[in-house]
């Protein structure tokens, strides 16, 4: 499973990308609004850091506006993927952009039927939001499982699933067990994935034991 980072914070992206595990990034208007500087400059720099797909979202509500925004965003960098909110207007935009060779990521997907429609419209990626489903007492990972199974049933569907709205490390593990191609992960969750008390205890014990060896080496 490929790991993307879900933030527009350049400092966080540089740090976690330096670990050697980040292959792409996802942003949205909310994440970009929290950062200083022109959004296009931020997106361009993210592309240079991660050297992989970077989702940039349109804000128009009609498909003509979405397409116009998408064309401008696509000029920022070759790695830009246009994030389109799911809906009828979004499907129309995805179909048109697909025909123009502009990559798309259909976001705010909450059901397998929505995912199937987006895939047939030509989306390169779809993003089911597992955390938001969990918030309303639905099983977000069950939706992901159904989408992955449906896509696997049809070899002509090339759309990749990006598991989004991840809240904790177990979301990542469950997504990987289901065979989801991609998870987009907030910096906080990346750091949680690194930590384990037994790892810390083991390192501490090894260092104490090595201190005894060092004494013999003097």
C-alpha positions in Angstrom: 0.0 0.0 0.0 1.3 3.5 -0.9 1.3 6.1 1.8 0.3 9.7 1.1 0.5 12.5 3.6 -2.7 14.5 4.3 -1.7 18.1 5.0 -0.6 21.3 3.4 1.9 22.1 6.1 5.3 22.3 4.3 7.3 21.8 7.5 5.5 18.6 8.3 5.7 17.3 4.7 9.4 17.9 4.5 10.0 16.1 7.8 7.9 13.0 7.2 9.0 12.8 3.5 12.6 12.7 4.9 11.7 9.3 6.4 11.6 7.9 2.9 8.0 6.6 3.0 5.8 9.2 1.4 4.7 8.8 -2.2 2.1 11.5 -2.6 0.0 14.1 -0.8 -3.6 15.2 -0.4 -4.8 18.7 0.4 -8.1 20.5 0.5 -9.2 24.1 0.8 -9.4 23.9 4.6 -5.8 22.6 4.9 -4.5 25.2 2.5 -6.3 28.0 4.3 -4.3 27.3 7.4 -1.0 28.0 5.7 0.7 31.3 4.8 1.4 32.1 1.2 -0.3 31.7 -2.1 -2.0 28.2 -2.4 -0.5 27.6 -5.8 3.0 28.2 -4.5 2.3 25.8 -1.6 1.0 23.1 -4.0 4.0 23.5 -6.3 6.4 23.1 -3.4 4.5 20.0 -2.1 4.9 18.5 -5.6 8.6 19.1 -5.5 9.0 17.5 -2.0 6.9 14.3 -2.5 7.6 13.8 -6.2 4.3 12.0 -6.6 0.6 12.8 -6.9 -0.7 15.8 -5.1 -4.4 16.4 -4.8 -5.6 20.0 -5.2 -9.4 20.6 -4.8 -11.7 22.8 -6.8 -14.3 24.9 -5.0 -16.8 25.6 -7.9 -20.2 23.9 -7.6 -21.0 23.6 -11.3 -19.1 21.3 -13.7 -18.1 24.2 -16.0 -16.5 26.0 -13.1 -14.8 22.8 -11.9 -13.3 22.2 -15.3 -12.0 25.8 -15.5 -10.4 25.6 -12.1 -9.0 22.2 -12.9 -7.2 23.4 -16.0 -5.6 26.2 -14.0 -4.6 23.9 -11.1 -3.1 21.3 -13.6 -0.7 24.0 -14.9 0.9 24.3 -11.5 2.9 21.1 -11.7 2.8 17.8 -13.6 2.1 15.9 -10.3 -1.1 17.8 -9.6 -4.3 15.7 -9.4 -7.6 17.5 -9.4 -9.8 16.8 -6.4 -13.5 16.8 -7.4 -16.3 16.5 -4.8 -18.7 13.7 -5.6 -22.0 14.7 -7.2 -23.7 14.9 -10.5 -21.8 18.1 -11.4 -18.6 16.4 -10.2 -19.2 13.4 -12.4 -19.7 15.6 -15.4 -16.4 17.4 -14.7 -14.5 14.2 -14.2 -15.7 12.8 -17.5 -14.6 15.9 -19.3 -11.3 16.2 -17.5 -10.5 12.5 -18.1 -11.0 13.1 -21.8 -8.5 16.0 -21.6 -5.9 13.8 -19.9 -6.2 15.7 -16.5 -6.0 13.3 -13.5 -8.8 13.4 -11.0 -9.5 12.3 -7.4 -13.2 12.1 -6.5 -13.5 13.1 -2.9 -16.2 12.9 -0.2 -17.2 9.3 -1.3 -19.3 7.5 1.3 -20.7 4.5 -0.5 -19.7 1.8 -2.9 -22.3 3.0 -5.5 -20.8 6.5 -5.4 -17.3 4.9 -5.9 -18.5 2.9 -8.9 -20.1 5.9 -10.6 -16.9 7.9 -10.1 -14.8 5.1 -11.5 -17.0 4.8 -14.6 -16.8 8.5 -15.1 -13.0 8.1 -15.5 -11.6 9.1 -12.0 -8.0 8.1 -11.5 -8.6 8.0 -7.7 -11.6 7.9 -5.3 -11.4 8.9 -1.7 -13.8 7.2 0.8 -13.8 9.0 4.1 -13.6 6.3 6.8 -13.3 8.6 9.8 -16.4 10.6 9.0 -18.4 7.4 8.4 -17.2 6.1 11.8 -18.4 9.4 13.3 -22.0 8.7 12.4 -21.8 5.1 13.6 -21.2 3.5 10.2 -18.4 1.1 9.6 -16.0 3.1 7.3 -13.7 0.1 6.7 -16.6 -2.0 5.6 -17.4 0.5 2.9 -13.7 0.4 1.8 -13.8 -3.4 1.7 -16.9 -3.3 -0.6 -15.3 -0.8 -2.9 -12.0 -2.7 -3.1 -13.9 -5.9 -3.9 -16.0 -4.3 -6.6 -13.0 -2.7 -8.3 -11.1 -6.0 -8.1 -14.1 -7.8 -9.8 -13.6 -5.7 -12.9 -10.1 -5.6 -14.4 -11.0 -2.7 -16.7 -11.5 -0.4 -13.6 -8.1 1.3 -13.1 -9.3 3.7 -10.5 -7.3 3.5 -7.3 -8.8 3.8 -3.8 -7.3 6.4 -1.5 -8.5 5.6 2.1 -9.0 9.1 3.6 -10.2 10.7 6.8 -7.8 8.4 8.7 -8.0 9.0 12.5 -5.6 6.4 14.0 -3.0 3.8 13.1 -5.5 0.9 13.1 -7.3 2.6 10.2 -4.0 2.3 8.2 -3.6 -1.4 9.2 -7.2 -2.2 8.4 -6.9 -0.5 5.0 -3.7 -2.5 4.2 -5.3 -5.8 5.2 -8.2 -5.0 2.8 -5.8 -4.4 0.0 -6.5 -0.8 -0.5 -3.9 0.7 -2.9 -3.3 4.0 -1.0 -3.9 5.6 2.4 -3.6 9.3 3.0 -2.4 9.9 6.5 -2.2 13.0 8.7 1.2 13.8 10.3 -0.1 13.0 13.8 -1.0 9.5 12.7 2.3 8.9 11.0 4.0 9.7 14.3 1.7 7.4 16.2 2.6 4.6 13.8 6.2 5.0 14.7 5.8 4.6 18.4 5.6 1.4 20.4 6.5 1.1 24.1 8.3 -2.2 23.6 10.5 -0.6 21.0 11.5 2.2 23.4 12.1 -0.3 26.2 14.2 -2.5 23.9 16.4 0.4 22.8 16.8 1.5 26.4 17.8 -2.0 27.5 20.3 -2.5 24.6 22.0 0.8 25.4 22.3 0.0 29.1 23.9 -3.4 28.3 26.3 -1.8 25.8 27.5 0.6 28.5 28.8 -2.5 30.3 30.7 -3.6 27.2 32.2 -0.1 26.8 33.6 -0.4 30.3 35.4 -3.5 29.3 36.8 -1.9 26.1 38.7 0.8 28.0 
